[in-house]
Amino acid sequence: MTQPPTTPAPTTLRLENGLRVLLQPLPGCQVVATCLHVGTGFRNEPVAGAAHLLEHVLAQGASSSRPLTDAVAATGGTTNARTAADYTQYTAVLPAGTLDLALRIEHERLTDPDFGPGHISAQIAVVQAEIRRNMLQRPHGGLVLFDLPALLHDTWENRHNGYGDIEALHDLGPAELHRFFLDSYAPGNVHLALAGDFDPQHARDLVEHHLSPLPPRPLPPRPHTPEAPLTAPRRAQRAERIARTARTALGFRTPDPATEPGAHLATVLLGELLETLGTDCACHPGARRTWGAFRTRAHRTGNPFDVARDALFAVDFPHPAGTDPDEAEHCLRTVLATVADARVPLTGPLARIRRQLALALHAELDSVASQASWLCIGAAVHDDPLHLAGLPGALHRLPDTEVSAAAARCATAPAARLTSLPTPATPPATPPATLPVSAAAPARTGAPA
């Protein structure tokens, strides 16, 4: 039987200016994807939202490359960008044979940013609208992304709002963003991945031509301040203006994926397991249960596999506004205890969860753009370009007892608890005017109001 061809392993090269390049040829796929990965995310930004705003400012290339990004669209290609805790990425997918165009855009993105006041003001408005639409105007918006990390953590890098603070963004002008750019987008802080249908030697020549001329710049020191252990519970409440039910979130600090990779993966599996257990805490008869289905998050942005250090493990759930938050927390910790001492079946559910996660991870690699992205995340965050490809095997090898141990830690560990409570309806200042009976319109039957 003829064996299917194997995918060539990625190769790496480092330019003299410090920029690192990863090449993943995929012959015959007829497209090429690029990923420019900057090792600065919201954890190491100077002002809340600076990394996210700078991503928006640079998303279309630089001041002179706008025609180039228009050219990408004209070829049928696409571009995208995103900011995470520990990095910022710019990706593009183009037809095979247009790699030169993609690299010209990345050269200009790194050398000719548009820091004009008008462009920055416009992008601040875009980010502010995004914050309002995606967070502030949604029921319990920002509960886990904004407010819970501030209650759980003590260091700036973990507790501040990296998505963007509407007021703080006004403090980011051209000079501040330019300084941040010079510090963060130095070639030594950049990885570039190319994945797709290209000739490796031709790709190397193009990379050398477009990116070797970039001058090296020193990287600023970024000391990491570990979080002190949480020794006592932290409790807070906030007002909710949209939803009519309450929601409580409990936050725990995750194990460090760099030093405790098994414990970190066990926390991920625990989160998936909690979402499958339903709402039966066995604390109340069926009609008196005080909370709804669990929603979990390992790491505040929701991707537990691209984080460099310990972060947030959150469990949140809705409940009636009159429920005592202590009682709601007790229900969650009771469920965690049943997982810890195996009072609920683990083998079957965890086997299904591992299969589902493996399928999701393999599906990530179906996309050429995702392959380029994960090559960079693996190399820059985990020192292994093939980190994602190895995760299904690591999850399969992890014993169920590790998940039980993670549940045992969370069942008793101090946590940050934040309850979002609906504000009482405000009565009208004056009663509405009432028409005299004689002037009222005649009643209509069977017609829509």
Wavefront OBJ file of the C-alpha trace (Angstrom):
o trace
v 0.000 0.000 0.000
v 1.298 3.415 -0.897
v 1.787 5.582 2.170
v 0.395 9.135 2.065
v 3.052 11.821 1.813
v 4.151 13.275 5.122
v 4.091 16.985 5.805
v 7.613 18.415 5.810
v 8.812 19.549 9.206
v 9.065 23.313 9.669
v 12.484 24.871 9.344
v 13.678 27.958 11.140
v 16.146 30.711 10.489
v 17.186 33.738 12.472
v 18.079 36.959 10.715
v 20.997 39.051 11.921
v 18.609 41.641 13.350
v 17.082 38.976 15.629
v 13.836 38.308 13.727
v 13.008 34.568 13.689
v 11.355 32.916 10.691
v 9.516 29.581 10.491
v 8.882 27.940 7.118
v 6.235 25.237 6.674
v 5.927 24.205 3.015
v 2.594 22.577 2.127
v 2.993 21.665 -1.555
v -0.162 21.665 -3.610
v -2.446 23.633 -1.257
v -2.420 26.578 -3.721
v -2.364 29.265 -1.005
v 0.233 30.805 1.270
v -0.380 32.108 4.782
v 1.781 34.500 6.761
v 1.721 35.223 10.472
v 3.638 38.117 11.996
v 3.813 37.341 15.717
v 4.923 40.040 18.170
v 5.826 38.833 21.654
v 3.867 41.586 23.376
v 0.263 41.260 24.459
v -1.883 42.949 27.040
v 0.051 41.489 29.990
v 3.072 43.672 29.246
v 1.497 46.868 27.981
v 2.018 50.262 29.674
v -1.618 51.467 29.543
v -4.776 49.375 29.639
v -5.704 48.548 26.053
v -2.479 49.801 24.437
v -1.631 46.477 22.745
v -5.175 46.096 21.408
v -5.228 49.661 20.110
v -1.815 49.297 18.466
v -3.084 46.137 16.752
v -5.953 48.174 15.259
v -3.597 50.946 14.183
v -1.332 48.456 12.361
v -3.969 45.994 11.148
v -4.023 47.411 7.609
v -0.286 47.625 7.313
v 1.374 51.022 7.459
v 0.763 54.489 6.130
v 2.137 53.757 2.677
v 0.954 50.146 2.391
v -2.789 50.708 2.209
v -2.726 50.067 -1.556
v -0.970 46.785 -0.781
v -3.705 45.610 1.565
v -6.213 46.595 -1.108
v -4.198 44.414 -3.459
v -4.583 41.454 -1.081
v -8.355 41.800 -1.258
v -8.135 42.083 -5.046
v -6.421 38.678 -5.193
v -9.196 37.122 -3.098
v -6.934 37.023 -0.057
v -7.836 37.896 3.512
v -6.122 39.540 6.475
v -6.815 39.458 10.198
v -5.252 40.469 13.515
v -5.722 39.727 17.216
v -4.266 40.545 20.611
v -3.833 37.937 23.345
v -2.308 38.002 26.807
v 1.249 37.283 25.695
v 1.363 38.223 22.009
v -0.163 40.113 19.080
v -0.589 38.528 15.646
v -1.240 39.664 12.094
v -2.233 36.947 9.614
v -2.897 36.881 5.887
v -3.915 34.212 3.381
v -3.176 34.789 -0.302
v -3.012 32.744 -3.481
v 0.232 30.857 -4.022
v 2.743 32.989 -5.889
v 1.933 36.228 -4.039
v 4.346 35.797 -1.127
v 6.304 38.857 -2.243
v 3.190 41.021 -1.732
v 2.609 39.601 1.751
v 6.196 40.241 2.837
v 6.153 43.801 1.479
v 3.181 44.483 3.764
v 5.004 43.054 6.803
v 8.108 45.094 6.004
v 6.095 48.295 5.926
v 4.097 47.327 9.013
v 7.397 47.129 10.916
v 8.976 50.234 9.416
v 6.295 52.762 8.442
v 3.400 52.803 10.934
v 0.758 55.476 10.578
v 0.775 57.320 13.895
v -1.045 60.348 12.600
v -3.480 61.848 15.143
v -6.449 61.387 12.833
v -5.739 57.689 12.256
v -5.213 57.031 15.978
v -8.367 58.894 16.969
v -10.364 56.903 14.445
v -8.999 53.603 15.772
v -9.669 54.615 19.390
v -13.288 55.164 18.402
v -13.385 51.741 16.739
v -11.978 50.002 19.834
v -14.350 51.885 22.132
v -17.318 50.829 19.979
v -16.046 47.241 20.073
v -15.846 47.325 23.886
v -19.377 48.688 24.178
v -20.805 46.215 21.657
v -19.020 43.077 22.875
v -18.922 43.753 26.616
v -20.685 46.696 28.179
v -23.966 46.299 26.311
v -24.331 42.587 27.038
v -25.898 41.043 30.147
v -23.184 40.591 32.779
v -20.693 41.850 30.181
v -17.061 41.897 31.269
v -17.737 39.880 34.424
v -14.954 37.388 33.713
v -12.856 39.348 31.229
v -12.707 42.683 33.094
v -13.742 42.558 36.729
v -12.922 39.086 38.054
v -9.176 39.272 37.180
v -8.932 42.594 39.023
v -10.368 40.957 42.133
v -8.300 37.772 41.896
v -4.863 39.159 41.036
v -2.469 41.677 42.543
v -0.001 42.367 39.710
v -0.669 44.876 36.942
v -0.022 42.345 34.191
v -2.813 40.034 35.355
v -5.349 42.323 36.975
v -5.783 45.196 34.538
v -8.265 45.292 31.678
v -6.263 44.358 28.606
v -9.205 44.455 26.217
v -9.295 48.198 26.668
v -10.548 50.796 29.093
v -12.742 53.361 27.355
v -11.385 56.259 29.414
v -7.741 55.130 29.502
v -7.620 54.900 25.704
v -7.892 58.700 25.537
v -4.431 58.890 27.147
v -2.825 57.042 24.228
v -1.670 59.613 21.721
v 0.825 59.363 18.844
v 3.911 59.802 21.045
v 2.865 57.168 23.599
v 1.913 54.611 20.937
v 5.104 55.242 18.990
v 7.251 54.573 22.075
v 5.292 51.400 22.746
v 5.775 50.342 19.131
v 9.535 50.931 19.216
v 9.859 48.845 22.398
v 7.572 46.010 21.388
v 8.000 45.633 17.621
v 11.795 45.357 17.598
v 12.895 42.507 15.292
v 14.184 40.517 18.263
v 10.616 40.351 19.607
v 9.116 39.122 16.327
v 8.474 35.716 14.790
v 7.311 35.320 11.198
v 5.732 32.064 10.014
v 5.084 31.135 6.399
v 2.860 28.133 5.669
v 1.600 27.015 2.298
v 2.498 26.358 -1.293
v 5.913 27.948 -1.825
v 9.444 27.025 -2.704
v 11.502 27.139 0.540
v 14.598 28.667 -1.034
v 12.576 31.324 -2.836
v 10.801 32.111 0.435
v 14.148 32.479 2.226
v 15.386 34.847 -0.471
v 12.248 36.993 -0.183
v 12.464 37.089 3.620
v 16.109 38.131 3.451
v 15.314 40.809 0.877
v 12.372 42.371 2.714
v 13.181 41.879 6.399
v 16.965 41.665 6.800
v 17.347 45.459 6.288
v 15.325 46.139 9.455
v 17.756 47.545 12.032
v 17.983 45.727 15.365
v 16.682 47.507 18.463
v 17.243 46.656 22.106
v 14.359 45.048 23.946
v 13.274 46.637 27.214
v 13.568 44.485 30.346
v 10.265 42.914 31.311
v 10.601 41.381 34.751
v 7.843 38.946 35.636
v 6.328 39.435 39.088
v 4.764 36.177 40.315
v 1.418 36.389 42.023
v 1.567 35.812 45.770
v -0.538 32.832 46.911
v -4.135 33.691 47.687
v -4.475 33.102 51.420
v -8.039 34.304 52.015
v -11.253 34.568 50.003
v -12.013 37.776 48.152
v -15.622 38.831 47.724
v -17.272 41.622 45.759
v -20.541 42.540 44.062
v -21.299 44.700 41.071
v -24.441 46.172 39.578
v -25.995 44.682 36.438
v -28.175 47.012 34.367
v -29.437 44.674 31.656
v -30.074 41.135 32.930
v -32.880 40.374 35.367
v -31.099 37.403 36.944
v -27.867 37.383 38.929
v -24.612 35.707 37.938
v -21.764 34.614 40.184
v -18.201 33.953 39.027
v -15.521 32.202 41.052
v -11.922 32.734 40.012
v -8.926 30.544 40.848
v -5.302 30.872 39.800
v -4.284 28.191 37.325
v -1.108 26.149 37.602
v 1.749 27.541 35.516
v 1.734 25.808 32.096
v 5.512 26.226 31.847
v 6.409 24.572 35.154
v 3.293 22.417 35.759
v 2.033 21.453 32.298
v 0.146 18.392 33.540
v -1.687 20.305 36.255
v -2.538 23.023 33.733
v -4.035 20.524 31.274
v -5.930 18.869 34.130
v -7.533 22.236 34.904
v -8.601 22.525 31.260
v -10.193 19.065 31.402
v -11.865 19.935 34.695
v -13.475 22.985 33.110
v -14.821 20.911 30.218
v -16.102 18.294 32.681
v -17.936 20.849 34.809
v -19.854 22.048 31.762
v -21.139 18.496 31.162
v -22.296 17.745 34.705
v -25.583 19.621 34.482
v -26.993 21.467 37.463
v -27.501 18.722 40.033
v -25.395 19.645 43.034
v -27.467 17.326 45.281
v -27.751 20.197 47.767
v -31.392 20.973 46.928
v -34.502 19.244 45.667
v -34.928 19.683 41.929
v -37.279 22.662 42.114
v -35.064 24.490 44.591
v -31.754 24.473 42.768
v -30.255 27.906 43.042
v -28.033 28.049 39.982
v -27.933 27.299 36.282
v -25.431 25.565 34.029
v -21.730 26.174 34.585
v -19.669 28.117 32.089
v -15.922 27.734 32.546
v -12.870 29.492 31.237
v -9.228 28.527 31.646
v -7.406 31.796 30.943
v -9.439 34.951 30.529
v -9.381 35.061 26.728
v -10.751 31.528 26.596
v -7.775 29.831 24.869
v -5.889 27.813 27.502
v -3.207 26.605 25.091
v -1.587 29.898 24.080
v -0.779 31.244 27.544
v 2.813 31.504 28.769
v 2.211 31.667 32.511
v -0.388 30.995 35.167
v -3.602 32.866 34.641
v -7.271 32.576 35.533
v -9.565 29.580 35.937
v -13.133 30.876 36.198
v -16.481 29.193 36.710
v -19.591 31.335 36.392
v -23.274 30.469 36.536
v -26.645 32.252 36.655
v -28.992 32.165 39.625
v -32.004 34.082 40.937
v -31.209 37.543 42.220
v -32.380 36.601 45.705
v -29.963 33.679 46.063
v -27.360 34.095 48.769
v -23.949 34.128 47.000
v -22.538 31.969 49.822
v -25.147 29.341 49.019
v -24.397 29.528 45.291
v -20.653 29.135 45.936
v -21.363 26.189 48.244
v -23.201 24.436 45.388
v -20.208 24.806 43.066
v -17.710 23.612 45.657
v -19.962 20.621 46.379
v -19.814 19.620 42.709
v -16.030 20.045 42.716
v -15.822 17.789 45.770
v -17.823 15.066 44.013
v -15.280 15.156 41.164
v -12.375 15.140 43.626
v -13.489 11.968 45.406
v -14.914 10.277 42.264
v -18.518 10.282 43.423
v -19.386 11.066 39.814
v -18.159 8.829 36.960
v -15.001 10.234 35.373
v -13.620 7.619 32.979
v -16.353 7.760 30.329
v -16.969 11.537 30.384
v -13.251 12.369 30.340
v -12.640 9.975 27.450
v -15.326 11.765 25.419
v -13.915 15.173 26.361
v -10.409 14.143 25.295
v -11.738 12.991 21.921
v -13.678 16.229 21.432
v -10.665 18.363 22.346
v -8.411 16.333 20.058
v -10.839 16.846 17.165
v -10.995 20.585 17.881
v -7.199 20.847 18.021
v -6.765 18.880 14.785
v -9.405 21.093 13.164
v -7.295 24.123 14.102
v -4.542 22.702 11.908
v -6.914 22.237 8.957
v -6.555 25.965 8.289
v -3.326 27.139 6.678
v -3.628 30.448 8.549
v -4.020 28.599 11.858
v -0.975 26.486 11.073
v 1.087 29.634 10.603
v -0.365 31.133 13.777
v 0.312 28.069 15.916
v 3.850 27.686 14.581
v 4.530 31.127 16.037
v 2.670 30.507 19.302
v 4.504 27.236 19.759
v 7.922 28.717 19.055
v 7.500 32.022 20.908
v 5.335 30.980 23.864
v 6.238 27.312 24.377
v 9.654 27.006 22.675
v 8.224 24.293 20.419
v 6.760 25.115 16.978
v 4.778 21.852 17.044
v 3.287 22.453 20.484
v -0.348 22.306 19.316
v 0.160 19.071 17.388
v 1.420 17.414 20.575
v -1.508 18.457 22.780
v -3.959 15.644 21.858
v -1.372 13.061 22.897
v -0.589 14.935 26.107
v -4.293 15.099 26.987
v -4.688 11.376 26.257
v -1.751 10.450 28.511
v -2.930 12.596 31.428
v -4.366 10.323 34.173
v -7.915 10.904 35.384
v -6.479 11.253 38.871
v -4.864 14.542 37.799
v -8.329 15.928 37.052
v -9.545 14.724 40.455
v -6.576 16.471 42.057
v -7.395 19.713 40.216
v -10.978 19.479 41.471
v -9.749 18.880 45.018
v -7.613 22.031 44.866
v -10.514 24.155 43.644
v -12.984 22.617 46.088
v -11.094 24.033 49.071
v -8.765 26.755 47.754
v -9.413 30.449 48.492
v -11.059 32.088 45.488
v -12.216 35.444 44.231
v -15.992 35.576 44.072
v -17.785 38.259 42.103
v -21.576 38.426 41.975
v -23.327 40.524 39.350
v -26.718 41.622 40.710
v -29.479 43.290 38.690
v -30.270 46.817 39.756
v -33.866 47.405 40.880
v -36.120 48.889 38.276
v -36.336 52.655 38.714
v -39.961 53.852 39.018
v -40.930 56.765 36.762
v -40.522 60.183 38.325
v -44.204 61.027 37.714
v -47.110 58.698 37.043
v -48.116 58.476 33.368
v -51.011 60.636 32.326
v -54.360 58.827 32.168
v -57.004 59.721 29.629
v -60.527 60.419 30.957
v -62.784 57.437 30.434
v -64.960 59.396 28.016
v -61.925 60.262 25.855
v -60.387 56.814 25.782
v -60.322 54.992 22.469
v -62.858 52.192 22.115
v -61.594 48.710 22.871
v -60.661 46.536 19.876
v -60.990 42.783 19.963
v -58.890 40.380 17.962
v -56.629 43.034 16.441
v -52.897 43.276 17.090
v -51.806 45.939 19.521
l 1 2 3 4 5 6 7 8 9 10 11 12 13 14 15 16 17 18 19 20 21 22 23 24 25 26 27 28 29 30 31 32 33 34 35 36 37 38 39 40 41 42 43 44 45 46 47 48 49 50 51 52 53 54 55 56 57 58 59 60 61 62 63 64 65 66 67 68 69 70 71 72 73 74 75 76 77 78 79 80 81 82 83 84 85 86 87 88 89 90 91 92 93 94 95 96 97 98 99 100 101 102 103 104 105 106 107 108 109 110 111 112 113 114 115 116 117 118 119 120 121 122 123 124 125 126 127 128 129 130 131 132 133 134 135 136 137 138 139 140 141 142 143 144 145 146 147 148 149 150 151 152 153 154 155 156 157 158 159 160 161 162 163 164 165 166 167 168 169 170 171 172 173 174 175 176 177 178 179 180 181 182 183 184 185 186 187 188 189 190 191 192 193 194 195 196 197 198 199 200 201 202 203 204 205 206 207 208 209 210 211 212 213 214 215 216 217 218 219 220 221 222 223 224 225 226 227 228 229 230 231 232 233 234 235 236 237 238 239 240 241 242 243 244 245 246 247 248 249 250 251 252 253 254 255 256 257 258 259 260 261 262 263 264 265 266 267 268 269 270 271 272 273 274 275 276 277 278 279 280 281 282 283 284 285 286 287 288 289 290 291 292 293 294 295 296 297 298 299 300 301 302 303 304 305 306 307 308 309 310 311 312 313 314 315 316 317 318 319 320 321 322 323 324 325 326 327 328 329 330 331 332 333 334 335 336 337 338 339 340 341 342 343 344 345 346 347 348 349 350 351 352 353 354 355 356 357 358 359 360 361 362 363 364 365 366 367 368 369 370 371 372 373 374 375 376 377 378 379 380 381 382 383 384 385 386 387 388 389 390 391 392 393 394 395 396 397 398 399 400 401 402 403 404 405 406 407 408 409 410 411 412 413 414 415 416 417 418 419 420 421 422 423 424 425 426 427 428 429 430 431 432 433 434 435 436 437 438 439 440 441 442 443 444 445 446 447 448 449
